Amino acid sequence: MEDLKTRYSDEDLKEFKGIILSKIERAEEDLALLKSSYMNGSNNGTDDTSPQFKSFEEGSETMSKESNVQLAIRQEKFIRDLKNALIRIENKTYGICRVTGKLIQKERLKLVPHATLSIEAKKQQK
């Protein structure tokens, strides 16, 4: 019985897995959009629809491309974190704070499914 206190039930893990899989799917779609925006040149198909975009300086175009690259890097890290969370689900270690060893609150995991720290441990870091 004590074991149940230290980990989430298989039913809970299944629910979290569903949340994570849908987040990965959405994140991968977003990543594909970001990558296509900086790989397909600068016009992004706005040539005929918005001539005012052509008046942007090249500097802002470069900045936009760089910020999209940064966003893509962050998105890739997010996807990697989510996939690591899936591994923790398989190992049945998902939802356990790596600092306190206590269960991370369900509400927190639903919002931040790749969390490895409880709120308590996160506050200690500051």
N, CA, C and O atoms as CSV, one atom per row, in Angstrom:
chain,resi,resn,atom,element,x,y,z
A,1,MET,N,N,0.829,-1.206,0.000
A,1,MET,CA,C,0.000,0.000,0.000
A,1,MET,C,C,0.867,1.260,0.000
A,1,MET,O,O,0.527,2.257,-0.637
A,2,GLU,N,N,1.975,1.207,0.710
A,2,GLU,CA,C,2.892,2.357,0.791
A,2,GLU,C,C,3.415,2.743,-0.600
A,2,GLU,O,O,3.661,3.916,-0.877
A,3,ASP,N,N,3.579,1.741,-1.462
A,3,ASP,CA,C,4.096,1.970,-2.801
A,3,ASP,C,C,3.232,2.959,-3.594
A,3,ASP,O,O,3.750,3.741,-4.391
A,4,LEU,N,N,1.927,2.919,-3.372
A,4,LEU,CA,C,1.021,3.813,-4.090
A,4,LEU,C,C,1.277,5.281,-3.737
A,4,LEU,O,O,0.974,6.171,-4.532
A,5,LYS,N,N,1.821,5.531,-2.575
A,5,LYS,CA,C,2.102,6.913,-2.168
A,5,LYS,C,C,3.278,7.490,-2.957
A,5,LYS,O,O,3.373,8.701,-3.155
A,6,THR,N,N,4.175,6.600,-3.406
A,6,THR,CA,C,5.393,7.080,-4.049
A,6,THR,C,C,5.309,7.125,-5.571
A,6,THR,O,O,6.253,7.564,-6.227
A,7,ARG,N,N,4.203,6.683,-6.134
A,7,ARG,CA,C,4.057,6.794,-7.591
A,7,ARG,C,C,2.582,6.896,-7.978
A,7,ARG,O,O,1.686,6.546,-7.210
A,8,TYR,N,N,2.366,7.389,-9.198
A,8,TYR,CA,C,0.997,7.467,-9.703
A,8,TYR,C,C,0.532,6.103,-10.183
A,8,TYR,O,O,1.336,5.276,-10.612
A,9,SER,N,N,-0.776,5.874,-10.106
A,9,SER,CA,C,-1.357,4.601,-10.546
A,9,SER,C,C,-1.208,4.459,-12.059
A,9,SER,O,O,-0.994,5.445,-12.764
A,10,ASP,N,N,-1.323,3.247,-12.541
A,10,ASP,CA,C,-1.236,2.997,-13.982
A,10,ASP,C,C,-2.308,3.783,-14.732
A,10,ASP,O,O,-2.084,4.254,-15.847
A,11,GLU,N,N,-3.468,3.916,-14.106
A,11,GLU,CA,C,-4.565,4.676,-14.723
A,11,GLU,C,C,-4.173,6.153,-14.886
A,11,GLU,O,O,-4.396,6.756,-15.936
A,12,ASP,N,N,-3.588,6.717,-13.825
A,12,ASP,CA,C,-3.117,8.107,-13.902
A,12,ASP,C,C,-2.028,8.248,-14.961
A,12,ASP,O,O,-2.030,9.195,-15.747
A,13,LEU,N,N,-1.109,7.303,-14.971
A,13,LEU,CA,C,-0.008,7.356,-15.943
A,13,LEU,C,C,-0.543,7.309,-17.369
A,13,LEU,O,O,-0.023,7.978,-18.262
A,14,LYS,N,N,-1.590,6.511,-17.570
A,14,LYS,CA,C,-2.205,6.413,-18.901
A,14,LYS,C,C,-2.806,7.764,-19.301
A,14,LYS,O,O,-2.687,8.189,-20.451
A,15,GLU,N,N,-3.447,8.427,-18.348
A,15,GLU,CA,C,-4.035,9.747,-18.607
A,15,GLU,C,C,-2.939,10.757,-18.961
A,15,GLU,O,O,-3.075,11.515,-19.921
A,16,PHE,N,N,-1.852,10.763,-18.181
A,16,PHE,CA,C,-0.743,11.678,-18.462
A,16,PHE,C,C,-0.106,11.380,-19.821
A,16,PHE,O,O,0.295,12.292,-20.545
A,17,LYS,N,N,-0.021,10.104,-20.150
A,17,LYS,CA,C,0.559,9.717,-21.440
A,17,LYS,C,C,-0.252,10.315,-22.588
A,17,LYS,O,O,0.309,10.805,-23.568
A,18,GLY,N,N,-1.578,10.270,-22.457
A,18,GLY,CA,C,-2.450,10.848,-23.479
A,18,GLY,C,C,-2.232,12.348,-23.622
A,18,GLY,O,O,-2.166,12.872,-24.733
A,19,ILE,N,N,-2.121,13.032,-22.489
A,19,ILE,CA,C,-1.875,14.482,-22.489
A,19,ILE,C,C,-0.548,14.774,-23.188
A,19,ILE,O,O,-0.464,15.666,-24.033
A,20,ILE,N,N,0.483,14.017,-22.829
A,20,ILE,CA,C,1.819,14.242,-23.375
A,20,ILE,C,C,1.860,13.955,-24.872
A,20,ILE,O,O,2.446,14.721,-25.637
A,21,LEU,N,N,1.239,12.854,-25.291
A,21,LEU,CA,C,1.235,12.520,-26.719
A,21,LEU,C,C,0.566,13.612,-27.548
A,21,LEU,O,O,1.042,13.950,-28.632
A,22,SER,N,N,-0.536,14.165,-27.042
A,22,SER,CA,C,-1.204,15.227,-27.807
A,22,SER,C,C,-0.352,16.494,-27.822
A,22,SER,O,O,-0.333,17.218,-28.817
A,23,LYS,N,N,0.357,16.764,-26.710
A,23,LYS,CA,C,1.242,17.930,-26.681
A,23,LYS,C,C,2.426,17.758,-27.637
A,23,LYS,O,O,2.849,18.716,-28.284
A,24,ILE,N,N,2.954,16.543,-27.724
A,24,ILE,CA,C,4.058,16.275,-28.656
A,24,ILE,C,C,3.579,16.497,-30.087
A,24,ILE,O,O,4.268,17.121,-30.894
A,25,GLU,N,N,2.393,15.981,-30.391
A,25,GLU,CA,C,1.847,16.122,-31.744
A,25,GLU,C,C,1.708,17.603,-32.115
A,25,GLU,O,O,2.112,18.026,-33.198
A,26,ARG,N,N,1.129,18.380,-31.194
A,26,ARG,CA,C,0.949,19.817,-31.431
A,26,ARG,C,C,2.295,20.531,-31.551
A,26,ARG,O,O,2.479,21.393,-32.411
A,27,ALA,N,N,3.234,20.161,-30.675
A,27,ALA,CA,C,4.552,20.795,-30.671
A,27,ALA,C,C,5.307,20.487,-31.962
A,27,ALA,O,O,6.013,21.343,-32.494
A,28,GLU,N,N,5.155,19.264,-32.462
A,28,GLU,CA,C,5.838,18.906,-33.707
A,28,GLU,C,C,5.242,19.645,-34.903
A,28,GLU,O,O,5.963,19.996,-35.837
A,29,GLU,N,N,3.930,19.884,-34.879
A,29,GLU,CA,C,3.286,20.676,-35.938
A,29,GLU,C,C,3.815,22.115,-35.899
A,29,GLU,O,O,4.142,22.696,-36.934
A,30,ASP,N,N,3.892,22.682,-34.683
A,30,ASP,CA,C,4.413,24.039,-34.529
A,30,ASP,C,C,5.858,24.128,-35.001
A,30,ASP,O,O,6.251,25.090,-35.660
A,31,LEU,N,N,6.640,23.113,-34.656
A,31,LEU,CA,C,8.048,23.092,-35.054
A,31,LEU,C,C,8.175,23.046,-36.574
A,31,LEU,O,O,9.015,23.737,-37.151
A,32,ALA,N,N,7.350,22.239,-37.214
A,32,ALA,CA,C,7.377,22.147,-38.680
A,32,ALA,C,C,7.049,23.503,-39.306
A,32,ALA,O,O,7.669,23.904,-40.292
A,33,LEU,N,N,6.067,24.209,-38.726
A,33,LEU,CA,C,5.726,25.548,-39.229
A,33,LEU,C,C,6.894,26.510,-39.063
A,33,LEU,O,O,7.224,27.255,-39.986
A,34,LEU,N,N,7.509,26.498,-37.906
A,34,LEU,CA,C,8.652,27.374,-37.648
A,34,LEU,C,C,9.786,27.091,-38.622
A,34,LEU,O,O,10.372,28.005,-39.201
A,35,LYS,N,N,10.083,25.808,-38.790
A,35,LYS,CA,C,11.184,25.442,-39.685
A,35,LYS,C,C,10.885,25.857,-41.115
A,35,LYS,O,O,11.768,26.351,-41.817
A,36,SER,N,N,9.646,25.661,-41.550
A,36,SER,CA,C,9.321,26.031,-42.927
A,36,SER,C,C,9.390,27.544,-43.098
A,36,SER,O,O,9.680,28.029,-44.191
A,37,SER,N,N,9.126,28.300,-42.024
A,37,SER,CA,C,9.146,29.758,-42.153
A,37,SER,C,C,10.561,30.290,-42.347
A,37,SER,O,O,10.746,31.314,-43.005
A,38,TYR,N,N,11.571,29.607,-41.782
A,38,TYR,CA,C,12.921,30.130,-42.014
A,38,TYR,C,C,13.702,29.333,-43.052
A,38,TYR,O,O,14.823,29.706,-43.399
A,39,MET,N,N,13.129,28.250,-43.547
A,39,MET,CA,C,13.835,27.487,-44.579
A,39,MET,C,C,13.354,27.839,-45.979
A,39,MET,O,O,14.098,27.687,-46.948
A,40,ASN,N,N,12.123,28.304,-46.092
A,40,ASN,CA,C,11.545,28.578,-47.408
A,40,ASN,C,C,11.737,30.024,-47.834
A,40,ASN,O,O,10.829,30.630,-48.402
A,41,GLY,N,N,12.898,30.574,-47.568
A,41,GLY,CA,C,13.137,31.944,-47.972
A,41,GLY,C,C,12.371,32.894,-47.087
A,41,GLY,O,O,11.883,32.509,-46.024
A,42,SER,N,N,12.264,34.133,-47.519
A,42,SER,CA,C,11.707,35.144,-46.629
A,42,SER,C,C,10.283,35.552,-46.964
A,42,SER,O,O,9.633,36.206,-46.149
A,43,ASN,N,N,9.776,35.190,-48.132
A,43,ASN,CA,C,8.470,35.744,-48.494
A,43,ASN,C,C,7.302,35.050,-47.810
A,43,ASN,O,O,6.247,35.662,-47.647
A,44,ASN,N,N,7.454,33.774,-47.398
A,44,ASN,CA,C,6.373,33.059,-46.716
A,44,ASN,C,C,5.043,33.131,-47.457
A,44,ASN,O,O,3.979,33.095,-46.838
A,45,GLY,N,N,5.105,33.231,-48.753
A,45,GLY,CA,C,3.880,33.224,-49.542
A,45,GLY,C,C,3.059,34.489,-49.424
A,45,GLY,O,O,1.867,34.479,-49.733
A,46,THR,N,N,3.668,35.580,-48.982
A,46,THR,CA,C,2.898,36.826,-48.836
A,46,THR,C,C,3.124,37.759,-50.025
A,46,THR,O,O,2.629,38.887,-50.025
A,47,ASP,N,N,3.853,37.311,-51.022
A,47,ASP,CA,C,4.185,38.159,-52.170
A,47,ASP,C,C,2.973,38.861,-52.774
A,47,ASP,O,O,2.933,40.087,-52.879
A,48,ASP,N,N,1.994,38.063,-53.166
A,48,ASP,CA,C,0.867,38.646,-53.890
A,48,ASP,C,C,-0.195,39.226,-52.960
A,48,ASP,O,O,-0.959,40.099,-53.370
A,49,THR,N,N,-0.253,38.760,-51.724
A,49,THR,CA,C,-1.333,39.195,-50.853
A,49,THR,C,C,-1.006,40.454,-50.066
A,49,THR,O,O,-1.894,41.267,-49.809
A,50,SER,N,N,0.246,40.628,-49.683
A,50,SER,CA,C,0.594,41.763,-48.824
A,50,SER,C,C,1.852,42.475,-49.307
A,50,SER,O,O,2.942,42.223,-48.795
A,51,PRO,N,N,1.708,43.351,-50.278
A,51,PRO,CA,C,2.899,44.040,-50.786
A,51,PRO,C,C,3.598,44.901,-49.730
A,51,PRO,O,O,4.784,45.203,-49.863
A,52,GLN,N,N,2.861,45.300,-48.673
A,52,GLN,CA,C,3.500,46.133,-47.656
A,52,GLN,C,C,4.618,45.381,-46.922
A,52,GLN,O,O,5.520,46.000,-46.359
A,53,PHE,N,N,4.554,44.040,-46.931
A,53,PHE,CA,C,5.617,43.274,-46.283
A,53,PHE,C,C,6.958,43.489,-46.966
A,53,PHE,O,O,8.006,43.400,-46.327
A,54,LYS,N,N,6.927,43.769,-48.242
A,54,LYS,CA,C,8.173,43.968,-48.985
A,54,LYS,C,C,8.906,45.224,-48.532
A,54,LYS,O,O,10.104,45.376,-48.771
A,55,SER,N,N,8.179,46.120,-47.879
A,55,SER,CA,C,8.824,47.362,-47.461
A,55,SER,C,C,9.642,47.180,-46.176
A,55,SER,O,O,10.385,48.081,-45.785
A,56,PHE,N,N,9.510,46.020,-45.518
A,56,PHE,CA,C,10.338,45.763,-44.328
A,56,PHE,C,C,11.813,45.803,-44.699
A,56,PHE,O,O,12.208,45.377,-45.784
A,57,GLU,N,N,12.598,46.309,-43.801
A,57,GLU,CA,C,14.034,46.299,-44.037
A,57,GLU,C,C,14.539,44.877,-43.916
A,57,GLU,O,O,13.925,44.034,-43.260
A,58,GLU,N,N,15.679,44.620,-44.563
A,58,GLU,CA,C,16.241,43.279,-44.478
A,58,GLU,C,C,16.645,42.950,-43.049
A,58,GLU,O,O,16.639,41.785,-42.652
A,59,GLY,N,N,16.995,43.966,-42.280
A,59,GLY,CA,C,17.391,43.754,-40.888
A,59,GLY,C,C,16.297,43.093,-40.089
A,59,GLY,O,O,16.556,42.158,-39.331
A,60,SER,N,N,15.068,43.571,-40.248
A,60,SER,CA,C,13.966,42.975,-39.477
A,60,SER,C,C,13.661,41.572,-39.985
A,60,SER,O,O,13.220,40.705,-39.230
A,61,GLU,N,N,13.906,41.363,-41.286
A,61,GLU,CA,C,13.708,40.034,-41.860
A,61,GLU,C,C,14.685,39.043,-41.232
A,61,GLU,O,O,14.315,37.923,-40.881
A,62,THR,N,N,15.938,39.476,-41.098
A,62,THR,CA,C,16.964,38.627,-40.499
A,62,THR,C,C,16.636,38.360,-39.042
A,62,THR,O,O,16.781,37.236,-38.562
A,63,MET,N,N,16.188,39.409,-38.330
A,63,MET,CA,C,15.830,39.229,-36.922
A,63,MET,C,C,14.680,38.249,-36.781
A,63,MET,O,O,14.677,37.399,-35.891
A,64,SER,N,N,13.705,38.376,-37.669
A,64,SER,CA,C,12.553,37.478,-37.630
A,64,SER,C,C,13.006,36.037,-37.856
A,64,SER,O,O,12.561,35.115,-37.172
A,65,LYS,N,N,13.896,35.865,-38.827
A,65,LYS,CA,C,14.410,34.531,-39.123
A,65,LYS,C,C,15.170,33.981,-37.910
A,65,LYS,O,O,15.011,32.815,-37.551
A,66,GLU,N,N,15.985,34.817,-37.289
A,66,GLU,CA,C,16.754,34.397,-36.115
A,66,GLU,C,C,15.837,34.052,-34.948
A,66,GLU,O,O,16.069,33.074,-34.238
A,67,SER,N,N,14.786,34.865,-34.750
A,67,SER,CA,C,13.877,34.564,-33.640
A,67,SER,C,C,13.110,33.271,-33.914
A,67,SER,O,O,12.813,32.524,-32.983
A,68,ASN,N,N,12.787,32.999,-35.176
A,68,ASN,CA,C,12.133,31.735,-35.515
A,68,ASN,C,C,13.063,30.554,-35.272
A,68,ASN,O,O,12.623,29.489,-34.839
A,69,VAL,N,N,14.357,30.745,-35.554
A,69,VAL,CA,C,15.330,29.681,-35.293
A,69,VAL,C,C,15.399,29.433,-33.786
A,69,VAL,O,O,15.422,28.284,-33.344
A,70,GLN,N,N,15.433,30.522,-32.991
A,70,GLN,CA,C,15.462,30.384,-31.528
A,70,GLN,C,C,14.200,29.679,-31.015
A,70,GLN,O,O,14.269,28.809,-30.148
A,71,LEU,N,N,13.057,30.069,-31.564
A,71,LEU,CA,C,11.797,29.421,-31.176
A,71,LEU,C,C,11.826,27.934,-31.529
A,71,LEU,O,O,11.350,27.096,-30.763
A,72,ALA,N,N,12.388,27.616,-32.696
A,72,ALA,CA,C,12.475,26.214,-33.122
A,72,ALA,C,C,13.369,25.421,-32.173
A,72,ALA,O,O,13.059,24.279,-31.834
A,73,ILE,N,N,14.473,26.023,-31.744
A,73,ILE,CA,C,15.377,25.350,-30.808
A,73,ILE,C,C,14.654,25.081,-29.490
A,73,ILE,O,O,14.754,23.989,-28.931
A,74,ARG,N,N,13.923,26.086,-28.999
A,74,ARG,CA,C,13.154,25.905,-27.758
A,74,ARG,C,C,12.087,24.824,-27.923
A,74,ARG,O,O,11.846,24.027,-27.017
A,75,GLN,N,N,11.452,24.812,-29.095
A,75,GLN,CA,C,10.408,23.825,-29.379
A,75,GLN,C,C,11.003,22.415,-29.410
A,75,GLN,O,O,10.394,21.470,-28.908
A,76,GLU,N,N,12.194,22.276,-29.998
A,76,GLU,CA,C,12.854,20.969,-30.037
A,76,GLU,C,C,13.173,20.486,-28.624
A,76,GLU,O,O,13.020,19.302,-28.324
A,77,LYS,N,N,13.614,21.390,-27.763
A,77,LYS,CA,C,13.912,21.038,-26.371
A,77,LYS,C,C,12.621,20.614,-25.658
A,77,LYS,O,O,12.616,19.644,-24.900
A,78,PHE,N,N,11.527,21.350,-25.905
A,78,PHE,CA,C,10.227,21.033,-25.320
A,78,PHE,C,C,9.797,19.615,-25.722
A,78,PHE,O,O,9.345,18.835,-24.884
A,79,ILE,N,N,9.943,19.295,-27.003
A,79,ILE,CA,C,9.571,17.967,-27.507
A,79,ILE,C,C,10.442,16.894,-26.850
A,79,ILE,O,O,9.949,15.838,-26.454
A,80,ARG,N,N,11.734,17.177,-26.740
A,80,ARG,CA,C,12.661,16.235,-26.098
A,80,ARG,C,C,12.262,15.999,-24.634
A,80,ARG,O,O,12.268,14.865,-24.156
A,81,ASP,N,N,11.913,17.091,-23.927
A,81,ASP,CA,C,11.471,16.980,-22.527
A,81,ASP,C,C,10.200,16.147,-22.411
A,81,ASP,O,O,10.061,15.338,-21.493
A,82,LEU,N,N,9.270,16.351,-23.351
A,82,LEU,CA,C,8.026,15.578,-23.345
A,82,LEU,C,C,8.301,14.097,-23.609
A,82,LEU,O,O,7.696,13.228,-22.983
A,83,LYS,N,N,9.217,13.816,-24.539
A,83,LYS,CA,C,9.543,12.414,-24.844
A,83,LYS,C,C,10.246,11.761,-23.655
A,83,LYS,O,O,10.053,10.573,-23.396
A,84,ASN,N,N,11.060,12.530,-22.934
A,84,ASN,CA,C,11.686,12.002,-21.716
A,84,ASN,C,C,10.627,11.689,-20.663
A,84,ASN,O,O,10.756,10.731,-19.901
A,85,ALA,N,N,9.578,12.512,-20.631
A,85,ALA,CA,C,8.469,12.260,-19.690
A,85,ALA,C,C,7.779,10.938,-20.033
A,85,ALA,O,O,7.361,10.206,-19.135
A,86,LEU,N,N,7.660,10.629,-21.328
A,86,LEU,CA,C,7.064,9.348,-21.742
A,86,LEU,C,C,7.909,8.172,-21.228
A,86,LEU,O,O,7.376,7.146,-20.805
A,87,ILE,N,N,9.225,8.344,-21.275
A,87,ILE,CA,C,10.124,7.294,-20.766
A,87,ILE,C,C,9.890,7.104,-19.274
A,87,ILE,O,O,9.852,5.975,-18.786
A,88,ARG,N,N,9.734,8.216,-18.545
A,88,ARG,CA,C,9.469,8.112,-17.106
A,88,ARG,C,C,8.130,7.417,-16.847
A,88,ARG,O,O,7.982,6.701,-15.856
A,89,ILE,N,N,7.158,7.628,-17.736
A,89,ILE,CA,C,5.865,6.933,-17.593
A,89,ILE,C,C,6.092,5.429,-17.749
A,89,ILE,O,O,5.591,4.633,-16.956
A,90,GLU,N,N,6.850,5.050,-18.775
A,90,GLU,CA,C,7.141,3.618,-18.998
A,90,GLU,C,C,7.857,3.012,-17.788
A,90,GLU,O,O,7.593,1.870,-17.411
A,91,ASN,N,N,8.767,3.788,-17.180
A,91,ASN,CA,C,9.526,3.316,-16.012
A,91,ASN,C,C,8.735,3.435,-14.715
A,91,ASN,O,O,9.191,3.011,-13.653
A,92,LYS,N,N,7.550,4.016,-14.818
A,92,LYS,CA,C,6.681,4.273,-13.658
A,92,LYS,C,C,7.328,5.195,-12.617
A,92,LYS,O,O,7.039,5.114,-11.423
A,93,THR,N,N,8.210,6.073,-13.107
A,93,THR,CA,C,8.828,7.065,-12.213
A,93,THR,C,C,8.273,8.458,-12.510
A,93,THR,O,O,8.715,9.449,-11.928
A,94,TYR,N,N,7.305,8.521,-13.416
A,94,TYR,CA,C,6.729,9.802,-13.815
A,94,TYR,C,C,6.004,10.466,-12.655
A,94,TYR,O,O,5.293,9.811,-11.893
A,95,GLY,N,N,6.194,11.776,-12.532
A,95,GLY,CA,C,5.453,12.544,-11.531
A,95,GLY,C,C,6.100,12.552,-10.159
A,95,GLY,O,O,5.526,13.064,-9.198
A,96,ILE,N,N,7.297,11.984,-10.069
A,96,ILE,CA,C,8.006,11.989,-8.790
A,96,ILE,C,C,9.069,13.082,-8.844
A,96,ILE,O,O,9.901,13.105,-9.751
A,97,CYS,N,N,9.037,13.979,-7.876
A,97,CYS,CA,C,9.990,15.091,-7.831
A,97,CYS,C,C,11.406,14.542,-7.675
A,97,CYS,O,O,11.661,13.705,-6.809
A,98,ARG,N,N,12.327,15.016,-8.519
A,98,ARG,CA,C,13.697,14.488,-8.457
A,98,ARG,C,C,14.481,15.061,-7.282
A,98,ARG,O,O,15.589,14.605,-7.000
A,99,VAL,N,N,13.924,16.051,-6.594
A,99,VAL,CA,C,14.594,16.607,-5.417
A,99,VAL,C,C,14.004,16.041,-4.130
A,99,VAL,O,O,14.729,15.525,-3.280
A,100,THR,N,N,12.672,16.143,-3.994
A,100,THR,CA,C,12.035,15.731,-2.734
A,100,THR,C,C,11.641,14.257,-2.711
A,100,THR,O,O,11.476,13.676,-1.638
A,101,GLY,N,N,11.489,13.647,-3.896
A,101,GLY,CA,C,11.049,12.256,-3.956
A,101,GLY,C,C,9.552,12.100,-3.740
A,101,GLY,O,O,9.032,10.984,-3.725
A,102,LYS,N,N,8.855,13.236,-3.572
A,102,LYS,CA,C,7.398,13.204,-3.371
A,102,LYS,C,C,6.702,13.324,-4.723
A,102,LYS,O,O,7.309,13.697,-5.727
A,103,LEU,N,N,5.418,12.999,-4.718
A,103,LEU,CA,C,4.647,13.149,-5.954
A,103,LEU,C,C,4.447,14.625,-6.287
A,103,LEU,O,O,4.145,15.440,-5.415
A,104,ILE,N,N,4.619,14.945,-7.551
A,104,ILE,CA,C,4.330,16.291,-8.041
A,104,ILE,C,C,2.812,16.382,-8.172
A,104,ILE,O,O,2.169,15.428,-8.612
A,105,GLN,N,N,2.239,17.518,-7.795
A,105,GLN,CA,C,0.778,17.671,-7.841
A,105,GLN,C,C,0.238,17.419,-9.242
A,105,GLN,O,O,0.829,17.829,-10.241
A,106,LYS,N,N,-0.901,16.731,-9.288
A,106,LYS,CA,C,-1.544,16.404,-10.559
A,106,LYS,C,C,-1.832,17.647,-11.405
A,106,LYS,O,O,-1.634,17.644,-12.620
A,107,GLU,N,N,-2.304,18.715,-10.741
A,107,GLU,CA,C,-2.641,19.955,-11.457
A,107,GLU,C,C,-1.405,20.510,-12.158
A,107,GLU,O,O,-1.480,20.974,-13.296
A,108,ARG,N,N,-0.266,20.457,-11.466
A,108,ARG,CA,C,0.988,20.953,-12.055
A,108,ARG,C,C,1.363,20.107,-13.275
A,108,ARG,O,O,1.751,20.640,-14.314
A,109,LEU,N,N,1.243,18.798,-13.139
A,109,LEU,CA,C,1.619,17.918,-14.247
A,109,LEU,C,C,0.693,18.087,-15.449
A,109,LEU,O,O,1.118,17.918,-16.592
A,110,LYS,N,N,-0.560,18.417,-15.196
A,110,LYS,CA,C,-1.480,18.637,-16.317
A,110,LYS,C,C,-1.097,19.905,-17.082
A,110,LYS,O,O,-1.248,19.971,-18.302
A,111,LEU,N,N,-0.602,20.908,-16.359
A,111,LEU,CA,C,-0.170,22.157,-17.002
A,111,LEU,C,C,1.231,22.040,-17.588
A,111,LEU,O,O,1.502,22.534,-18.683
A,112,VAL,N,N,2.118,21.378,-16.843
A,112,VAL,CA,C,3.519,21.231,-17.257
A,112,VAL,C,C,3.846,19.729,-17.202
A,112,VAL,O,O,4.493,19.267,-16.261
A,113,PRO,N,N,3.396,18.972,-18.213
A,113,PRO,CA,C,3.514,17.519,-18.123
A,113,PRO,C,C,4.952,16.991,-18.120
A,113,PRO,O,O,5.179,15.825,-17.798
A,114,HIS,N,N,5.916,17.835,-18.474
A,114,HIS,CA,C,7.300,17.377,-18.472
A,114,HIS,C,C,8.045,17.797,-17.194
A,114,HIS,O,O,9.264,17.650,-17.103
A,115,ALA,N,N,7.298,18.322,-16.208
A,115,ALA,CA,C,7.910,18.784,-14.955
A,115,ALA,C,C,8.598,17.629,-14.234
A,115,ALA,O,O,8.093,16.508,-14.196
A,116,THR,N,N,9.767,17.932,-13.663
A,116,THR,CA,C,10.479,16.934,-12.861
A,116,THR,C,C,10.665,17.433,-11.433
A,116,THR,O,O,11.242,16.744,-10.592
A,117,LEU,N,N,10.165,18.644,-11.171
A,117,LEU,CA,C,10.272,19.238,-9.839
A,117,LEU,C,C,8.899,19.605,-9.310
A,117,LEU,O,O,8.043,20.081,-10.055
A,118,SER,N,N,8.694,19.384,-8.028
A,118,SER,CA,C,7.469,19.845,-7.386
A,118,SER,C,C,7.595,21.359,-7.192
A,118,SER,O,O,8.687,21.915,-7.302
A,119,ILE,N,N,6.483,22.014,-6.905
A,119,ILE,CA,C,6.505,23.453,-6.637
A,119,ILE,C,C,7.459,23.733,-5.471
A,119,ILE,O,O,8.228,24.694,-5.492
A,120,GLU,N,N,7.388,22.879,-4.470
A,120,GLU,CA,C,8.229,23.010,-3.278
A,120,GLU,C,C,9.721,23.035,-3.659
A,120,GLU,O,O,10.471,23.895,-3.198
A,121,ALA,N,N,10.136,22.085,-4.505
A,121,ALA,CA,C,11.538,22.004,-4.927
A,121,ALA,C,C,11.907,23.172,-5.839
A,121,ALA,O,O,13.030,23.673,-5.795
A,122,LYS,N,N,10.964,23.596,-6.655
A,122,LYS,CA,C,11.200,24.717,-7.567
A,122,LYS,C,C,11.467,25.993,-6.775
A,122,LYS,O,O,12.343,26.780,-7.134
A,123,LYS,N,N,10.715,26.197,-5.702
A,123,LYS,CA,C,10.890,27.378,-4.848
A,123,LYS,C,C,12.248,27.356,-4.150
A,123,LYS,O,O,12.860,28.405,-3.947
A,124,GLN,N,N,12.718,26.169,-3.783
A,124,GLN,CA,C,14.004,26.035,-3.124
A,124,GLN,C,C,15.158,26.448,-4.046
A,124,GLN,O,O,16.215,26.878,-3.584
A,125,GLN,N,N,14.933,26.308,-5.358
A,125,GLN,CA,C,15.980,26.631,-6.326
A,125,GLN,C,C,16.259,28.131,-6.426
A,125,GLN,O,O,17.354,28.545,-6.806
A,126,LYS,N,N,15.259,28.930,-6.083
A,126,LYS,CA,C,15.398,30.388,-6.275
A,126,LYS,C,C,16.310,31.009,-5.255
A,126,LYS,O,O,16.530,32.220,-5.279
